[in-house]
Amino acid sequence: MEHGSHAGRASSWAAVSVMLLGFLTGGIALCVGPNWLFFWIGAGLIAVGGILALAFDIFSDVIVDAPRVISAAEHHSPFERQ
């Protein structure tokens, strides 16, 4: 991964895609029926995606930048603290 990128690795996106597929499957199953078989299949896919996310350590994709100092815009509010 390139320095300064917030895109993530392909393995991380695969885990997120599995969880998204499970969420969509379960959501559609609730809307059309409810179809409990497909709901639980969706829940299972979410669990599998979570296990993949832990195995792929997707939280290590986050790059913490140095704190940014941004000057506050001047405004005149009666609630402004002095």
PyMOL CGO cylinders between C-alpha atoms (Angstrom):
from pymol import cmd
from pymol.cgo import CYLINDER

trace = [
    CYLINDER, 0.00, 0.00, 0.00, 1.22, 3.42, -0.92, 0.3, 1, 1, 1, 1, 1, 1,
    CYLINDER, 1.22, 3.42, -0.92, 1.97, 5.94, 1.86, 0.3, 1, 1, 1, 1, 1, 1,
    CYLINDER, 1.97, 5.94, 1.86, -0.86, 8.39, 2.47, 0.3, 1, 1, 1, 1, 1, 1,
    CYLINDER, -0.86, 8.39, 2.47, -3.55, 6.25, 0.84, 0.3, 1, 1, 1, 1, 1, 1,
    CYLINDER, -3.55, 6.25, 0.84, -6.89, 5.60, 2.53, 0.3, 1, 1, 1, 1, 1, 1,
    CYLINDER, -6.89, 5.60, 2.53, -8.06, 3.15, -0.14, 0.3, 1, 1, 1, 1, 1, 1,
    CYLINDER, -8.06, 3.15, -0.14, -7.34, -0.09, 1.74, 0.3, 1, 1, 1, 1, 1, 1,
    CYLINDER, -7.34, -0.09, 1.74, -6.14, -3.44, 0.51, 0.3, 1, 1, 1, 1, 1, 1,
    CYLINDER, -6.14, -3.44, 0.51, -8.03, -5.75, -1.84, 0.3, 1, 1, 1, 1, 1, 1,
    CYLINDER, -8.03, -5.75, -1.84, -8.41, -8.33, 0.93, 0.3, 1, 1, 1, 1, 1, 1,
    CYLINDER, -8.41, -8.33, 0.93, -10.06, -5.74, 3.16, 0.3, 1, 1, 1, 1, 1, 1,
    CYLINDER, -10.06, -5.74, 3.16, -12.49, -4.80, 0.43, 0.3, 1, 1, 1, 1, 1, 1,
    CYLINDER, -12.49, -4.80, 0.43, -13.28, -8.49, -0.12, 0.3, 1, 1, 1, 1, 1, 1,
    CYLINDER, -13.28, -8.49, -0.12, -14.28, -8.84, 3.55, 0.3, 1, 1, 1, 1, 1, 1,
    CYLINDER, -14.28, -8.84, 3.55, -16.42, -5.70, 3.36, 0.3, 1, 1, 1, 1, 1, 1,
    CYLINDER, -16.42, -5.70, 3.36, -18.02, -6.95, 0.14, 0.3, 1, 1, 1, 1, 1, 1,
    CYLINDER, -18.02, -6.95, 0.14, -19.00, -10.25, 1.78, 0.3, 1, 1, 1, 1, 1, 1,
    CYLINDER, -19.00, -10.25, 1.78, -20.58, -8.35, 4.68, 0.3, 1, 1, 1, 1, 1, 1,
    CYLINDER, -20.58, -8.35, 4.68, -22.41, -6.02, 2.29, 0.3, 1, 1, 1, 1, 1, 1,
    CYLINDER, -22.41, -6.02, 2.29, -23.71, -8.99, 0.30, 0.3, 1, 1, 1, 1, 1, 1,
    CYLINDER, -23.71, -8.99, 0.30, -24.97, -10.56, 3.53, 0.3, 1, 1, 1, 1, 1, 1,
    CYLINDER, -24.97, -10.56, 3.53, -26.68, -7.34, 4.59, 0.3, 1, 1, 1, 1, 1, 1,
    CYLINDER, -26.68, -7.34, 4.59, -28.37, -6.97, 1.22, 0.3, 1, 1, 1, 1, 1, 1,
    CYLINDER, -28.37, -6.97, 1.22, -29.47, -10.62, 1.20, 0.3, 1, 1, 1, 1, 1, 1,
    CYLINDER, -29.47, -10.62, 1.20, -30.97, -10.37, 4.67, 0.3, 1, 1, 1, 1, 1, 1,
    CYLINDER, -30.97, -10.37, 4.67, -32.62, -7.02, 3.95, 0.3, 1, 1, 1, 1, 1, 1,
    CYLINDER, -32.62, -7.02, 3.95, -34.21, -8.18, 0.72, 0.3, 1, 1, 1, 1, 1, 1,
    CYLINDER, -34.21, -8.18, 0.72, -35.33, -11.40, 2.42, 0.3, 1, 1, 1, 1, 1, 1,
    CYLINDER, -35.33, -11.40, 2.42, -37.16, -9.38, 5.07, 0.3, 1, 1, 1, 1, 1, 1,
    CYLINDER, -37.16, -9.38, 5.07, -38.82, -7.16, 2.48, 0.3, 1, 1, 1, 1, 1, 1,
    CYLINDER, -38.82, -7.16, 2.48, -40.15, -9.91, 0.19, 0.3, 1, 1, 1, 1, 1, 1,
    CYLINDER, -40.15, -9.91, 0.19, -41.58, -12.25, 2.73, 0.3, 1, 1, 1, 1, 1, 1,
    CYLINDER, -41.58, -12.25, 2.73, -40.13, -12.40, 5.23, 0.3, 1, 1, 1, 1, 1, 1,
    CYLINDER, -40.13, -12.40, 5.23, -38.13, -15.29, 3.88, 0.3, 1, 1, 1, 1, 1, 1,
    CYLINDER, -38.13, -15.29, 3.88, -36.36, -16.54, 6.99, 0.3, 1, 1, 1, 1, 1, 1,
    CYLINDER, -36.36, -16.54, 6.99, -34.06, -18.96, 5.17, 0.3, 1, 1, 1, 1, 1, 1,
    CYLINDER, -34.06, -18.96, 5.17, -32.49, -16.18, 3.12, 0.3, 1, 1, 1, 1, 1, 1,
    CYLINDER, -32.49, -16.18, 3.12, -32.45, -13.87, 6.14, 0.3, 1, 1, 1, 1, 1, 1,
    CYLINDER, -32.45, -13.87, 6.14, -30.31, -16.36, 8.09, 0.3, 1, 1, 1, 1, 1, 1,
    CYLINDER, -30.31, -16.36, 8.09, -28.13, -16.97, 5.04, 0.3, 1, 1, 1, 1, 1, 1,
    CYLINDER, -28.13, -16.97, 5.04, -27.52, -13.21, 4.97, 0.3, 1, 1, 1, 1, 1, 1,
    CYLINDER, -27.52, -13.21, 4.97, -26.76, -13.20, 8.69, 0.3, 1, 1, 1, 1, 1, 1,
    CYLINDER, -26.76, -13.20, 8.69, -24.29, -16.03, 8.13, 0.3, 1, 1, 1, 1, 1, 1,
    CYLINDER, -24.29, -16.03, 8.13, -22.58, -14.08, 5.35, 0.3, 1, 1, 1, 1, 1, 1,
    CYLINDER, -22.58, -14.08, 5.35, -22.23, -11.10, 7.67, 0.3, 1, 1, 1, 1, 1, 1,
    CYLINDER, -22.23, -11.10, 7.67, -20.62, -13.34, 10.28, 0.3, 1, 1, 1, 1, 1, 1,
    CYLINDER, -20.62, -13.34, 10.28, -18.26, -14.86, 7.70, 0.3, 1, 1, 1, 1, 1, 1,
    CYLINDER, -18.26, -14.86, 7.70, -17.33, -11.36, 6.51, 0.3, 1, 1, 1, 1, 1, 1,
    CYLINDER, -17.33, -11.36, 6.51, -16.62, -10.32, 10.09, 0.3, 1, 1, 1, 1, 1, 1,
    CYLINDER, -16.62, -10.32, 10.09, -14.33, -13.30, 10.58, 0.3, 1, 1, 1, 1, 1, 1,
    CYLINDER, -14.33, -13.30, 10.58, -12.56, -12.46, 7.31, 0.3, 1, 1, 1, 1, 1, 1,
    CYLINDER, -12.56, -12.46, 7.31, -12.20, -8.85, 8.47, 0.3, 1, 1, 1, 1, 1, 1,
    CYLINDER, -12.20, -8.85, 8.47, -10.54, -10.02, 11.67, 0.3, 1, 1, 1, 1, 1, 1,
    CYLINDER, -10.54, -10.02, 11.67, -8.30, -12.45, 9.78, 0.3, 1, 1, 1, 1, 1, 1,
    CYLINDER, -8.30, -12.45, 9.78, -7.26, -9.80, 7.24, 0.3, 1, 1, 1, 1, 1, 1,
    CYLINDER, -7.26, -9.80, 7.24, -6.78, -7.17, 9.99, 0.3, 1, 1, 1, 1, 1, 1,
    CYLINDER, -6.78, -7.17, 9.99, -8.66, -4.48, 8.07, 0.3, 1, 1, 1, 1, 1, 1,
    CYLINDER, -8.66, -4.48, 8.07, -8.15, -1.89, 10.79, 0.3, 1, 1, 1, 1, 1, 1,
    CYLINDER, -8.15, -1.89, 10.79, -4.44, -1.79, 9.96, 0.3, 1, 1, 1, 1, 1, 1,
    CYLINDER, -4.44, -1.79, 9.96, -5.38, -0.13, 6.64, 0.3, 1, 1, 1, 1, 1, 1,
    CYLINDER, -5.38, -0.13, 6.64, -6.14, 3.14, 8.42, 0.3, 1, 1, 1, 1, 1, 1,
    CYLINDER, -6.14, 3.14, 8.42, -3.39, 5.72, 8.28, 0.3, 1, 1, 1, 1, 1, 1,
    CYLINDER, -3.39, 5.72, 8.28, -3.43, 8.21, 11.11, 0.3, 1, 1, 1, 1, 1, 1,
    CYLINDER, -3.43, 8.21, 11.11, -2.26, 11.60, 9.91, 0.3, 1, 1, 1, 1, 1, 1,
    CYLINDER, -2.26, 11.60, 9.91, -0.64, 14.21, 12.09, 0.3, 1, 1, 1, 1, 1, 1,
    CYLINDER, -0.64, 14.21, 12.09, -3.17, 16.53, 13.75, 0.3, 1, 1, 1, 1, 1, 1,
    CYLINDER, -3.17, 16.53, 13.75, -4.10, 19.49, 11.60, 0.3, 1, 1, 1, 1, 1, 1,
    CYLINDER, -4.10, 19.49, 11.60, -4.31, 22.96, 13.04, 0.3, 1, 1, 1, 1, 1, 1,
    CYLINDER, -4.31, 22.96, 13.04, -6.98, 25.01, 11.32, 0.3, 1, 1, 1, 1, 1, 1,
    CYLINDER, -6.98, 25.01, 11.32, -7.58, 28.55, 12.45, 0.3, 1, 1, 1, 1, 1, 1,
    CYLINDER, -7.58, 28.55, 12.45, -11.15, 29.29, 13.40, 0.3, 1, 1, 1, 1, 1, 1,
    CYLINDER, -11.15, 29.29, 13.40, -13.09, 31.70, 11.24, 0.3, 1, 1, 1, 1, 1, 1,
    CYLINDER, -13.09, 31.70, 11.24, -13.86, 34.98, 12.94, 0.3, 1, 1, 1, 1, 1, 1,
    CYLINDER, -13.86, 34.98, 12.94, -17.49, 35.27, 13.96, 0.3, 1, 1, 1, 1, 1, 1,
    CYLINDER, -17.49, 35.27, 13.96, -19.41, 37.41, 16.41, 0.3, 1, 1, 1, 1, 1, 1,
    CYLINDER, -19.41, 37.41, 16.41, -21.83, 35.31, 18.34, 0.3, 1, 1, 1, 1, 1, 1,
    CYLINDER, -21.83, 35.31, 18.34, -23.42, 36.16, 21.68, 0.3, 1, 1, 1, 1, 1, 1,
    CYLINDER, -23.42, 36.16, 21.68, -22.60, 32.58, 22.74, 0.3, 1, 1, 1, 1, 1, 1,
    CYLINDER, -22.60, 32.58, 22.74, -18.91, 32.83, 21.87, 0.3, 1, 1, 1, 1, 1, 1,
    CYLINDER, -18.91, 32.83, 21.87, -16.61, 32.06, 24.76, 0.3, 1, 1, 1, 1, 1, 1,
    CYLINDER, -16.61, 32.06, 24.76, -13.90, 34.54, 25.43, 0.3, 1, 1, 1, 1, 1, 1,
]
cmd.load_cgo(trace, "trace")
